[in-house]
Structure formats: structure tokens, C-alpha cells
């Protein structure tokens, strides 16, 4: 057997190969180490600031702190909107593995409603997982004690305290104050557009209606924050910096809450609206709309069934009738039309006309326009036509003036436009024009359309706040001021008087024309044939006023109005506007009573009660206190 000879090893070649491999390996190592050193330099030197920032973001958190909402007072210092401490049960989703199971266990401690669970789920979607979300609000002291004893069983669940809005006068002031409620998607969109969303990171509620919404930016304040250091589980280790929030401004309103309560007691359950102004500056002393509702329901989180009950109530308690209710102004407009007719030379202070109880368009066979007094008033002048509310006198004025001049003049008083009151919920109603009718009905304006406008009917509508404003314009002989609720803002103890834009006055009207209208209004209340004289027979002071009865539907040619034979919601509205005292007006009262009947029989007596309360009863009480 032959053996294969093994080749002789070439040690020199192997040594050379090893050396080359070692050099390559060393070069690779050097290169990799160089790359590593380069990356280390890049990470630790070039990107040092970036990674330090990211590290701090993981370690340091900014926790926003909600500011205390400003308080609201009436002009006597009575608190109308306050902040009360409440406790809420909150869950942090990041720290709870099984939320449904946790809620089920919590229900063994105290009741948790389906509505509360639904609200929690809805709010949780808008929050970050590491932020807590309220499951149950307004815990009682007993519930707080029960959970505190069982807290160890519920990691990620805690009780937090915060301030919650409360309205001590409930439904008496709802339509003025409005309310605050949870921030929703619509609010978030509005805040983002206004670039104010960052100020609401820790805020739960926002103003929804009334004063609360109109002055939201003043009432809310400025959020503060805490810079805290946290560990890997998110637990706060220490506070690095604390910037306190700045509380919102306190507001002092022109409102007199005692007057508001007094008026509310007079109205009872009636569907009505009453506005009381100071004619000297158009400050709103009272603004009542009935029926109403308790705003605290919305602050606490109203249930679906409760809200549907309010929404479906045929008496519409959710509507602020004082600013949103639209009604034909009826005969209340006659003094204003009188001023316009005098200035336009359509009539003079000595013009007299005979009233047979009806008026017919000249050269027309159309049915006549009737006066409220079937047999007529006889021969009357302009002042008497206001005193006795003679419809036919103003039918003729409307015919002579035409809709163009009528609408132009009444718009100058403030009809058909926003009053400028400092709440958003307002309807400007309608002062009809040719253009309006064509746009709305695609029909031209007919001469017969103008005639009912002369007595505040037809297409003409107004709101109670408008009636108060235009009455102030008349009393002030053309000076136009917007009605306003706010009097003073308080910012850290510093008072600032509220200011409002001025409006173009009605100029170049002779003083005697204003006095003619005002004299007619005085006779309405104190004249021998004044329509409201019965309500003011025993008055110890002189007043001026004008009543109105607004038709809800039109009667046929041979039909007669009988309130006892028609449905309640089809009966006439009772309207009244007046001022007192006559020589130096301090108060304006405008009233609308839905489906109540005549303005002189229903509205004037209420105005008398309010005048007496402010001019006699209140002054007597103040003298007794002194």
C-alpha cells in the first residue's frame, strides 16, 4: 500500500497571509471604532441639546393649572354666580388595565349612573391617556370617606377637588346669566380659531349663554402651570417650578336681583318678558323671561331625559323671550310714528281727524281697516290719538308716509336691528321694507301692506329689549344708547367702568315734536280717556306710557274677536312700555305678556307695581333703614 506524501508547509506564506488578515481586521476594527466614536461625538456633542430636550420631556412635565373663574355680582353687591368646592372621582386610563372592570367594582361602593359612565367615555376620548377623566362628580362627604378607605384597591383612581360654578338664585336669572358647562368640540373649534386653546388646557367648563359666554375672556382668567419631575411610571417626584394662575375678573352688573325676584313673583307661571332700564344710561336693572329653568342642571351635567323635557316643553323655557321673543309691537309704536310724521310734515300738532271706527284705502273697494273701538273716537288731534290709541289716525299717517319713510324712521329709533345688549342671544326682529318682502316672499310691496304697519302690525315685529331701547330714545329725545348689563369689572381689586359704543343720535328733530309724543304718553296713563288710566288712577307721581294689543292671527271681515272662544295660544299678546317719573324719568319698563289679552288691562297694572316698588316701596325701606 502506497502512502500519499504530505506537502511541505510554507510557513513564510502562511505568516504573510496571517499578517495581511490581521492588518485588514485591525483596519476594520479601527474603522468601526472610528464610526462609533463619530456617532458618539454626534450624539453627545452635535445633538446634545436635542437629546437633552427629549430627555427632559420624558422626565419633566408641564402640568397646567386652571384659574379660578371670576365672580358675578349685582349692583348692590349680592353674589349671582359663585365657585363652590366639589369632589370628583377620576380615572387615569394609563394607570388602569381594565377600566370596565374597575368601574364595576367602584359601583359596589356607591351608585354610578349610566349617564355618568357615558359622559366619562365621551370625555375620555378627548383626553390623553395619562390625564385623569372624571367618572363621578359632586361626591358627598360620605362617598369621599368610603372611597378613601378603599383607595388601595383602585390604583389609577383618585379623588380630586376643584371649584364648580353655582348660581344661588337658580331660574330667576338664567336668561341673563346663562351658565357654564363642559367644553365640547364646538367650543374647542371656537377657541382654536381665536388662538386661545392653550389657555384652556386645564379648564373643564366654559360659558355657554348669557353673561357667562359674552364675557368669557374676562371671567376665565389666565392658566398657570407646574413644572414637575416624574419617574418612569409618571409619578411626580418633585416640583421644579410653579407659576400661579391669574384668576378671572369679577363682574358687577347693573342688575338689581331684588327687583328681578319681585318681577318674577308678579309673573308667576305666565309666558312673559319684562325689561327694566335706567333711561339716563340704558343700564339694564332687570330682564325677566318666564318660564325659565335652573342653570345648575347644565353645570352639573344635565341628563338626556331632563334636556328633552326642557326642549319639548310647549312653553319654551329655554328661550330668552326678552331678547329672542319676536312680537308685533302693536300700538306701542304710535308715539314714535307721531315724531316721524311731525318731522316729515305729514301732520302738525294741530291736525285733527274724524274717526268713524274704520278706515278705507282711497279709491278702493277693499275691506276697511277697523279701529279697536267699533263706534270710533270722534274728532281727535295727534295727542288725543296717542292717548286713546286711535288706529284710524295712524292708518292715515302710514298711508301718507309710505313704507319707505316709515321704515327709515323706525330704523333710526332701533327697530329691526340688534340693540347692542351685551349678550349674544338676541334676535333683531323685522322692520319691513320693499326689499325685505321681495327677498322673503318674492312679491312686490303693496299699498295695503303699509296700512297695518301704522299700528305696529303686519310684517313688523320687535323684541321686548327693543321696546325698552326705543322708549329710552324717545325719553332722551333722540339720544341712542345700547342697553347694557355690565357696570364694573374688578381686576385684582382695580375697578374699571364698562364702556360701550355710541350710536348715531336722531338729530334735527324739534323739541316740541318730542314733547308732543311724550305728552300723549302721559295722557295714556293720566288723561280722562287714556287707555291705561285705570292702572294709574291712584298714582302719587306722573308717568308716561303706551299700551298695545298684538293680534296673533287675522280676523275675517265679518269675524269678531272673542278670547273665551279661541285656543289660549291664539289670544292676543298684551304689550306695554312706560317711564317714570314723567318730569325726570328714572325707570323704563317694557312688558310683553303672551296670549294675555289687552295691554292696558294686563300690562299697565304690572308696570304700575314695578314703578311703585322702585319709586315708593324701595325709597320707604331705605328711609326706614337710615
ZAMARGU-4260 file (C-alpha; in steps of 0.2 Angstrom, whole numbers, plus 5000, padded with zeros to 4 digits):
<rodrens>
0) 5000/5000/5000 | 5007/5017/4995 | 5006/5032/5006 | 5002/5049/4999 | 5016/5061/5003
5) 5010/5077/5013 | 5016/5093/5005 | 5028/5103/5015 | 5020/5118/5024 | 5026/5135/5018
10) 5027/5144/5034 | 5033/5160/5026 | 5017/5161/5015 | 5006/5157/5030 | 5014/5170/5040
15) 5012/5183/5026 | 4993/5178/5024 | 4990/5180/5043 | 4999/5197/5043 | 4988/5203/5029
20) 4972/5197/5038 | 4977/5205/5054 | 4980/5221/5045 | 4963/5220/5037 | 4955/5215/5053
25) 4964/5229/5063 | 4959/5241/5049 | 4941/5236/5051 | 4941/5237/5069 | 4949/5255/5068
30) 4936/5260/5056 | 4922/5253/5066 | 4929/5261/5082 | 4930/5277/5072 | 4912/5276/5066
35) 4907/5273/5084 | 4917/5287/5091 | 4910/5299/5077 | 4892/5293/5081 | 4896/5296/5100
40) 4903/5313/5096 | 4887/5317/5085 | 4875/5311/5099 | 4884/5319/5113 | 4890/5335/5106
45) 4881/5339/5090 | 4864/5333/5096 | 4867/5336/5114 | 4853/5350/5115 | 4841/5340/5106
50) 4843/5324/5116 | 4843/5334/5132 | 4827/5342/5127 | 4819/5325/5123 | 4826/5318/5140
55) 4818/5332/5149 | 4802/5329/5140 | 4801/5312/5147 | 4807/5317/5164 | 4800/5334/5166
60) 4781/5338/5163 | 4772/5354/5162 | 4755/5352/5172 | 4743/5366/5168 | 4733/5374/5182
65) 4716/5381/5179 | 4712/5398/5185 | 4698/5402/5197 | 4683/5409/5187 | 4678/5427/5191
70) 4663/5430/5202 | 4647/5440/5196 | 4638/5452/5207 | 4623/5463/5206 | 4625/5482/5208
75) 4621/5480/5227 | 4635/5468/5229 | 4624/5452/5230 | 4633/5437/5223 | 4625/5430/5207
80) 4637/5417/5202 | 4650/5409/5214 | 4663/5395/5214 | 4660/5381/5226 | 4672/5367/5230
85) 4667/5350/5224 | 4675/5332/5224 | 4675/5321/5209 | 4681/5303/5206 | 4693/5302/5192
90) 4702/5288/5182 | 4719/5289/5174 | 4717/5277/5159 | 4736/5275/5158 | 4736/5268/5175
95) 4721/5256/5174 | 4722/5240/5165 | 4704/5236/5164 | 4693/5251/5165 | 4676/5242/5164
100) 4680/5230/5177 | 4686/5244/5188 | 4670/5254/5186 | 4660/5238/5190 | 4670/5237/5206
105) 4668/5255/5210 | 4649/5253/5209 | 4649/5241/5224 | 4655/5256/5234 | 4642/5269/5228
110) 4630/5271/5214 | 4637/5276/5197 | 4623/5280/5184 | 4624/5275/5165 | 4623/5294/5161
115) 4639/5296/5171 | 4648/5282/5163 | 4643/5288/5145 | 4649/5305/5149 | 4666/5298/5156
120) 4668/5288/5140 | 4664/5303/5129 | 4676/5314/5138 | 4690/5301/5139 | 4691/5301/5120
125) 4696/5319/5121 | 4709/5317/5134 | 4727/5310/5134 | 4728/5293/5142 | 4740/5300/5156
130) 4727/5313/5160 | 4713/5309/5173 | 4695/5310/5167 | 4680/5312/5179 | 4669/5297/5182
135) 4658/5304/5195 | 4656/5322/5200 | 4649/5331/5216 | 4653/5317/5228 | 4646/5318/5245
140) 4657/5318/5261 | 4651/5300/5264 | 4656/5295/5247 | 4673/5303/5249 | 4676/5294/5265
145) 4670/5277/5258 | 4682/5278/5243 | 4697/5285/5254 | 4695/5269/5265 | 4696/5258/5249
150) 4708/5268/5239 | 4722/5255/5240 | 4711/5243/5230 | 4710/5255/5215 | 4726/5260/5208
155) 4724/5274/5195 | 4708/5280/5203 | 4708/5295/5214 | 4698/5309/5221 | 4701/5327/5216
160) 4694/5343/5222 | 4690/5358/5211 | 4679/5373/5210 | 4662/5372/5201 | 4651/5386/5196
165) 4635/5388/5206 | 4620/5400/5203 | 4612/5403/5220 | 4596/5412/5213 | 4593/5397/5201
170) 4580/5400/5187 | 4577/5419/5192 | 4592/5424/5182 | 4595/5411/5170 | 4592/5420/5154
175) 4603/5434/5160 | 4617/5425/5167 | 4617/5410/5156 | 4628/5396/5163 | 4644/5386/5161
180) 4645/5368/5155 | 4658/5356/5149 | 4669/5361/5134 | 4664/5352/5119 | 4670/5350/5101
185) 4662/5366/5095 | 4670/5376/5110 | 4687/5369/5105 | 4685/5374/5087 | 4680/5391/5093
190) 4695/5393/5105 | 4707/5386/5091 | 4701/5399/5079 | 4703/5413/5092 | 4720/5406/5097
195) 4715/5404/5115 | 4715/5385/5116 | 4732/5384/5126 | 4724/5394/5140 | 4710/5381/5142
200) 4721/5365/5144 | 4716/5363/5162 | 4699/5370/5161 | 4683/5359/5162 | 4669/5371/5159
205) 4666/5386/5148 | 4652/5400/5146 | 4638/5394/5135 | 4625/5408/5136 | 4621/5425/5143
210) 4634/5435/5153 | 4644/5419/5156 | 4648/5417/5137 | 4648/5436/5132 | 4662/5440/5145
215) 4670/5423/5144 | 4688/5430/5141 | 4686/5441/5156 | 4679/5428/5168 | 4690/5414/5163
220) 4707/5421/5168 | 4725/5415/5164 | 4730/5397/5167 | 4746/5394/5177 | 4757/5378/5177
225) 4769/5367/5187 | 4785/5361/5180 | 4787/5344/5189 | 4799/5330/5188 | 4792/5312/5186
230) 4799/5295/5186 | 4796/5281/5173 | 4779/5277/5179 | 4773/5295/5178 | 4773/5298/5197
235) 4778/5316/5202 | 4795/5316/5211 | 4797/5335/5214 | 4791/5352/5208 | 4804/5362/5199
240) 4794/5377/5196 | 4777/5384/5200 | 4768/5398/5190 | 4751/5403/5199 | 4736/5405/5188
245) 4728/5423/5187 | 4710/5422/5192 | 4697/5429/5180 | 4690/5447/5183 | 4675/5449/5194
250) 4660/5457/5186 | 4647/5469/5194 | 4631/5470/5184 | 4618/5484/5183 | 4605/5471/5188
255) 4595/5473/5204 | 4592/5455/5210 | 4578/5460/5222 | 4569/5469/5208 | 4572/5453/5197
260) 4564/5442/5211 | 4550/5454/5213 | 4545/5454/5195 | 4547/5435/5194 | 4534/5434/5208
265) 4522/5445/5199 | 4523/5435/5183 | 4521/5418/5191 | 4519/5404/5178 | 4514/5416/5164
270) 4524/5416/5147 | 4531/5434/5148 | 4546/5445/5146 | 4549/5461/5156 | 4564/5473/5154
275) 4568/5487/5166 | 4580/5501/5160 | 4588/5516/5168 | 4585/5529/5154 | 4599/5540/5159
280) 4612/5527/5154 | 4602/5512/5147 | 4608/5501/5161 | 4598/5485/5162 | 4590/5484/5180
285) 4580/5469/5177 | 4577/5457/5162 | 4565/5443/5166 | 4559/5429/5155 | 4547/5416/5160
290) 4545/5402/5161 | 4564/5398/5165 | 4574/5384/5171 | 4588/5380/5183 | 4605/5383/5175
295) 4614/5372/5189 | 4607/5357/5179 | 4619/5361/5165 | 4634/5365/5176 | 4632/5348/5184
300) 4629/5339/5168 | 4611/5338/5163 | 4604/5320/5158 | 4596/5317/5141 | 4579/5315/5148
305) 4580/5331/5158 | 4586/5340/5142 | 4572/5333/5131 | 4559/5338/5144 | 4565/5356/5143
310) 4567/5355/5124 | 4549/5348/5121 | 4541/5359/5134 | 4527/5369/5124 | 4530/5384/5135
315) 4549/5385/5128 | 4558/5389/5144 | 4575/5388/5135 | 4570/5404/5125 | 4575/5421/5132
320) 4559/5430/5127 | 4567/5447/5132 | 4579/5446/5118 | 4574/5432/5107 | 4555/5433/5108
325) 4548/5442/5092 | 4530/5450/5093 | 4521/5463/5083 | 4524/5479/5093 | 4506/5484/5091
330) 4500/5502/5096 | 4516/5505/5106 | 4524/5512/5090 | 4511/5526/5089 | 4522/5539/5098
335) 4537/5535/5088 | 4527/5536/5072 | 4520/5553/5078 | 4538/5560/5079 | 4542/5554/5062
340) 4526/5561/5055 | 4528/5578/5063 | 4546/5580/5056 | 4540/5574/5039 | 4526/5587/5039
345) 4513/5573/5036 | 4504/5580/5051 | 4506/5595/5063 | 4502/5597/5081 | 4486/5605/5077
350) 4480/5591/5064 | 4463/5584/5068 | 4453/5570/5060 | 4437/5561/5062 | 4437/5543/5067
355) 4421/5534/5062 | 4428/5517/5068 | 4436/5511/5052 | 4447/5517/5038 | 4447/5513/5019
360) 4460/5514/5006 | 4456/5529/4995 | 4448/5524/4978 | 4447/5506/4984 | 4433/5493/4987
365) 4444/5483/4998 | 4438/5479/5015 | 4440/5493/5028 | 4454/5493/5041 | 4445/5493/5058
370) 4448/5503/5074 | 4449/5494/5090 | 4434/5505/5096 | 4420/5499/5084 | 4410/5515/5085
375) 4425/5526/5083 | 4433/5540/5094 | 4425/5555/5085 | 4436/5570/5081 | 4454/5569/5088
380) 4471/5578/5087 | 4488/5570/5087 | 4490/5569/5106 | 4472/5563/5108 | 4476/5549/5095
385) 4490/5543/5106 | 4480/5545/5122 | 4466/5535/5116 | 4476/5524/5104 | 4466/5529/5088
390) 4470/5516/5075 | 4462/5526/5060 | 4473/5541/5064 | 4488/5531/5061 | 4481/5521/5046
395) 4481/5538/5038 | 4498/5543/5043 | 4505/5526/5037 | 4496/5529/5020 | 4503/5547/5019
400) 4521/5542/5024 | 4523/5526/5014 | 4533/5511/5019 | 4550/5519/5014 | 4549/5534/5025
405) 4541/5524/5039 | 4554/5510/5039 | 4568/5523/5038 | 4562/5532/5053 | 4558/5517/5064
410) 4575/5510/5060 | 4583/5526/5067 | 4575/5523/5083 | 4582/5505/5083 | 4568/5494/5077
415) 4573/5480/5066 | 4591/5479/5072 | 4601/5472/5086 | 4600/5483/5102 | 4619/5481/5106
420) 4615/5472/5123 | 4630/5463/5130 | 4623/5445/5127 | 4624/5435/5111 | 4607/5428/5111
425) 4597/5442/5103 | 4585/5442/5088 | 4584/5459/5078 | 4566/5455/5073 | 4560/5464/5057
430) 4556/5481/5051 | 4548/5478/5035 | 4554/5486/5018 | 4550/5483/5000 | 4567/5474/4998
435) 4564/5463/5013 | 4547/5457/5006 | 4554/5454/4989 | 4568/5444/4996 | 4557/5434/5008
440) 4541/5432/4998 | 4546/5436/4980 | 4532/5448/4979 | 4531/5467/4977 | 4526/5478/4992
445) 4508/5484/4990 | 4500/5499/4997 | 4489/5489/5008 | 4504/5481/5016 | 4509/5498/5023
450) 4492/5502/5032 | 4494/5489/5047 | 4512/5494/5049 | 4505/5511/5055 | 4498/5502/5071
455) 4513/5490/5073 | 4505/5475/5065 | 4508/5467/5048 | 4525/5462/5044 | 4533/5472/5058
460) 4540/5463/5073 | 4550/5468/5089 | 4558/5461/5104 | 4555/5467/5122 | 4573/5473/5124
465) 4570/5483/5108 | 4554/5491/5115 | 4564/5496/5130 | 4578/5503/5120 | 4567/5514/5108
470) 4557/5520/5123 | 4574/5527/5130 | 4577/5535/5114 | 4561/5544/5115 | 4563/5549/5133
475) 4580/5555/5129 | 4574/5565/5114 | 4584/5556/5101 | 4600/5550/5110 | 4603/5532/5106
480) 4612/5521/5119 | 4614/5502/5119 | 4606/5493/5134 | 4619/5485/5144 | 4621/5473/5159
485) 4639/5476/5164 | 4643/5490/5176 | 4660/5487/5183 | 4674/5475/5181 | 4686/5471/5195
490) 4703/5465/5191 | 4714/5461/5207 | 4704/5475/5216 | 4706/5488/5202 | 4689/5494/5196
495) 4686/5498/5178 | 4669/5506/5172 | 4662/5497/5157 | 4661/5507/5141 | 4650/5504/5126
500) 4650/5510/5108 | 4639/5526/5105 | 4626/5526/5091 | 4621/5539/5079 | 4608/5550/5088
505) 4592/5556/5079 | 4596/5574/5076 | 4587/5590/5070 | 4570/5585/5077 | 4561/5600/5085
510) 4560/5598/5104 | 4541/5601/5103 | 4539/5586/5092 | 4547/5575/5106 | 4536/5584/5119
515) 4520/5580/5109 | 4524/5562/5109 | 4528/5562/5127 | 4513/5572/5132 | 4502/5559/5123
520) 4511/5545/5133 | 4507/5555/5149 | 4489/5556/5144 | 4489/5537/5141 | 4491/5535/5159
525) 4483/5550/5167 | 4471/5558/5154 | 4452/5557/5155 | 4451/5545/5141 | 4469/5537/5142
530) 4469/5518/5138 | 4479/5514/5154 | 4472/5527/5166 | 4463/5514/5177 | 4480/5507/5182
535) 4487/5524/5187 | 4471/5532/5195 | 4479/5532/5212 | 4497/5536/5207 | 4506/5549/5218
540) 4518/5553/5203 | 4516/5556/5185 | 4521/5543/5172 | 4521/5541/5153 | 4517/5525/5144
545) 4509/5516/5129 | 4499/5500/5129 | 4497/5488/5114 | 4487/5473/5110 | 4496/5462/5097
550) 4485/5451/5086 | 4491/5433/5084 | 4480/5429/5069 | 4470/5440/5057 | 4451/5440/5058
555) 4440/5439/5044 | 4429/5453/5038 | 4414/5448/5047 | 4423/5439/5062 | 4423/5446/5080
560) 4437/5443/5092 | 4431/5433/5107 | 4445/5427/5119 | 4434/5414/5128 | 4430/5405/5111
565) 4448/5403/5104 | 4463/5392/5110 | 4474/5400/5123 | 4489/5401/5111 | 4479/5411/5098
570) 4474/5425/5110 | 4481/5442/5109 | 4498/5447/5116 | 4497/5461/5129 | 4511/5474/5127
575) 4516/5490/5137 | 4530/5502/5138 | 4532/5516/5150 | 4543/5528/5160 | 4543/5536/5177
580) 4543/5549/5184 | 4537/5560/5170 | 4547/5575/5173 | 4563/5566/5177 | 4562/5549/5170
585) 4572/5536/5181 | 4564/5520/5175 | 4558/5512/5159 | 4548/5496/5160 | 4543/5486/5144
590) 4532/5472/5145 | 4526/5458/5134 | 4513/5445/5141 | 4510/5431/5128 | 4491/5427/5125
595) 4486/5438/5140 | 4474/5450/5131 | 4474/5469/5131 | 4490/5478/5135 | 4481/5492/5145
600) 4471/5480/5156 | 4485/5467/5159 | 4502/5476/5155 | 4499/5493/5163 | 4495/5486/5181
605) 4511/5476/5181 | 4521/5492/5176 | 4512/5501/5190 | 4518/5488/5203 | 4536/5490/5196
610) 4535/5509/5197 | 4528/5508/5215 | 4541/5496/5220 | 4556/5506/5214 | 4549/5524/5217
615) 4539/5521/5233 | 4542/5505/5242 | 4561/5504/5240 | 4563/5523/5245 | 4552/5520/5260
620) 4563/5505/5265 | 4579/5514/5263 | 4572/5529/5274 | 4567/5516/5287 | 4585/5509/5287
625) 4593/5526/5289
</rodrens>
